[in-house]
Amino acid sequence: MKTLDKLRETMRRDRVFDFVAEGRYPFSQQGRHTVVPGQLDASHGTILYMENVTVEFDGFKALNELTLYIDDGELRCIIGPNGAGKTTMMDVITGKTKLDTGTAYFGQSMDLTRMTEYDIASAGIGRKFQKPTVFPEHSVFNNLELAMQTDKRVWQSLIAKLNGEQLDHIDQVMNTIGLTEQRHNRAALLSHGQKQWLEIGMLLMQNPRLLLIDEPVAGMTHQEMDKTAELLLSLEGKHSIVVVEHDMDFVRSIARKVTVLHEGSVLAEGNMDKVQNDARVIEVYLGE
């Protein structure tokens, strides 16, 4: 019992249960959550539909009839001044904020407005916040193991053993994020950039179809920024990726298509050359 109590306390301390409650990492919790409605259908090429989405807070429209489409396997950059609605947009996609009007679909049939945060995460939408949140006292390997889609109830965690497929998956993700040499290092000892990559790896352990990544290079060195660009570009095609970022040099290094938000709506959209030469974008954002 002492061993069980110790593990339970460790999991509480390192916020494993908090992650489950927040829907950040959709660990299997039999009987606690509803079944994800519908099946993901990206046969039409578009994986995320947001049409005429409006979100209002005390008379302020954080989103104002926003319409946005993300294609399956696409890498999209979202830019815009503070208050443009970027965070609210991601909150709507992940179910954290409910829209007032409009529609939001994942694939052809999964109505995000009718799904819980957990269901949305389980359906294949992963979100990485600006500040990396990893389990600092656990190794890189153990962080990825904890994020795996397995039964995380305490007793099952005590007796479970990883099979060969699961070990291969961890090794593959570790190689993708460039932390193979740090596999036994505690996350607390990683650099800021490495912690960011580890959290992306924790999302990849869930095999998401859509990744929402908020300001991934904030606080990074130039070398870390270059490695982050390489990482995101390597994921293109395998996942749909939406990157919200303020660093224009970084956006230029990865951008295929850029969407500019302003006052809760799409101001401009297209390749980087088109966007950075748009007079409206220069006036409200790039000219700052």
N, C-alpha and C positions, 0 to 999 in steps of 0.2 A: 504493500500500500504506500510505503514511503516513496518508492520509485515512481508510482503512478501520480502521487500528489506533487512530487518534484517536477515531473514533466508537465502536469497541468498548470503549475505555477509559472514555469518557463514559457509556456505557450501564451499565457495571459500577459506576462511581462513584455514579451516581444510582439504583442498585438496580433497574434494569429487570429484570435476570435474577433478582434475588431475588424480585420480585413474581411472576414466572412460576413460580418454584420453590414459592412459598407458595400458589399458586392464588388469589391475591388478585384479579388481573386475568387472565382466561383468554385470553391471547394464543394465537393459533393456532401450534402447534408440531407440524407434521406428523410422525407416527411416534413421538412421545414419550409420548402419552397414549392411554388406551383410549377407545373410543366410548361416549358417554353412553347408558346402557341405558334403553330405553323412551322414550315421548314424554309430555310434560306434558299431563295431562288435568284441567282444572278445571271440567268440565261440571257437576259436582255442587255447585258453589259454594264448596267448601272446597279450598284450595290446599296447606295444610300440616296434616298429621296427626301428633300425638305421643300415643301411648297407653301408659300404665303404664311410662313410661321411668324406669329407675333407673340411676344412675351412682355407683359407690362408689370412694372413694380411701382405702386403708388403714383400712377399717372405718367411714369417715365417708360417709354418703349425701349427696352433693352434689345429686342429684336422687332423689326418693323417690316412685316410681310417678306421675310427672308426666303428666297428660293435658291436651293443649292443641290447639285447632283454630283455624286462621286462615283466614278467607274470602278469596276472590279479590277484589282491589281494596280490601281493608279496611285501615284505619289503626288499629293496636292499640298501646296503651301497656302496658308491663310495669313494675311497680314492686315494691318490697320492700326489706327491710333488707339490709345487707351480709351475705353468706353465704347468701342465700335461694336461690341457684342460677341467677341470671339469666345470668351469663357461661357457666356450664356448659351451660345450655340452648342458647345460641347456638353453643357449640363442637360440640354434638351435631348441630345442624342443618347446620352447614358441614363436618362430617366431621373436625374437629380432634380431637374426643374420641369414642371409641366407647362406646356404651351397654352396660351389663351385661345388662339385661333390658328388654323392651318393644319397641315398633315406632315407626318414624319414616318417613313417606312424604311426598313432594312430588308433589302431584296424586294420581291414583288408582293409579299403577303404578310410580312411581320410588322404590325402596327406598333411602333415604339411608344405611342401615347397610351397604349393599353397594357404595357408590360412593366413589371417591376424592375428596379435596378439590377437585382440578381438575375432575372430572366434575360435582360439585355446583355449582361456580361456572359452568361451561359450560351447565348445565341451566337457569340463570336465578336463582340465589340469590347476592346480593351482600351483603357485610358491610362496614360502616364501623366502625372501632374508635374509642375515645374520643379518642385523640391523632391529629390529622390527619397523614397521611403522603403528601406530595406531592413532586414533583421540584423542589426550591427554585431551582435555577439555570435552569430552563426557564420559558417564558412560560405564561400561563393557556391559551392556544391549544394550545401544544405538549403540555402535560399532558393535555389532553383528547384530542389526537391519539394520544398514546402509549397511552391507555387504550382506544382503539377496537379492535374485534374485527377485526384484520387480521394478516397474517403479520409477526411482529416479528423474524424472523431478520435478522442484520446486513446481508447482501447485499440482501435484499428491501427493507429499510428504506432503503438507500442509493438505490435506483433507483425506489422507489414514488412515485407522485404521487397526491394526493387527487383523487377525482372530485367532480362537482358534488353528488351525493347525500351524500357524506361531509362535504363542507364545510357543506352545509345542516344536517346532523345536529349538527355541532360548534356552529354558530351557534345552533341551537335550544336545545341544552343550555346554552350560555353565557347565553342570554337567560333560561332557566328559573332558573338559579342566581344571576342578577343580576350577572354579571361581564363583560358585554359591553364596558363602558368600560375594563376592565382586561385586555383580551385580549392585549395585547403586554407587559404587566408581568410581571416575574419573580415566581414564586410566593413567593419569600423576602420580597418587599416587601409582601405582602398582610397584612391584619390577621388575628388568630386566627380570627374568625368567617368571613372570606372564605376562609381555608384550609379550614375545615370544609365550606363550600359547594362549593369546588372539588373536594374529595374525593368529595362526594356526586355532583357532576357526572361525575367519572371513573367512578363506578359506573353512572350513567345511560347513559354511552356504550356500556355492554354490553347495554343493553335488558333489564334484569333483570325477572323477574316478582315476585320477593320481595326486599325490602330489609330488612336487619337493621342498625339504627342504634343505637350505644351512646353514651349520654350526650352528645347532640349540642350542648347549650348550656353544658357545663361551661367556665367561664372566659370566657364571653361577656358583653358589655355588654347592657343592657336593650334597646337598639335592635337589636342583632344577634339577640337572642332572639326579638324580634317578627318579624324578617325570616325567621328559621329556621322559625318557626311557619307563616308564610305559604308558605314553600317546601314544607314537608311536606304542608300541606293541599292545595296545588296538585297534588301527586303522587297524592293519594288517588283511587282509582278506576282510575288508569292502572297502578298497581303495588300490590301488597300490601306494607304497611309495618309493621314491628315496631320500636317505639321503646322502649328501656330508658332510664329517666331517673329522677333523684332530685328534681329541681326541681319541686315540686308546682304552682307557679304556671304553669310551662310546660306541664305535663301537663294542667292544667285548660283551657289555651288551645287544645289540639288534640285532647283525648280524645273519642273516640266510645264506645269500650269499653275498660275497664281490667281487667287481670289482676294480682292481687296474689300474689306468691310468698312462701312462708315455709317454711324448712327443706326446700326441694326439692320442695314440692307447691303446688298452687293453694289459696290460703286463701280468696279471694273473687274474684268476677268480675261485671262489670256496668258501668253508666254511672257517672260520677264521683260523682254524688249518693249512689248506693247504696253505693259502695265507701267513701267518706269518712265515712259514717254507720254503717258496720259496726263493732260493738263489738270484734270480734276484730282488725280492721285497726287501729283506734285504739290498741289495747293493744300490738300488736307493732311498729307502724310509725309511723302518723301522730301518735301521742301522744308520740313521742320529742322 
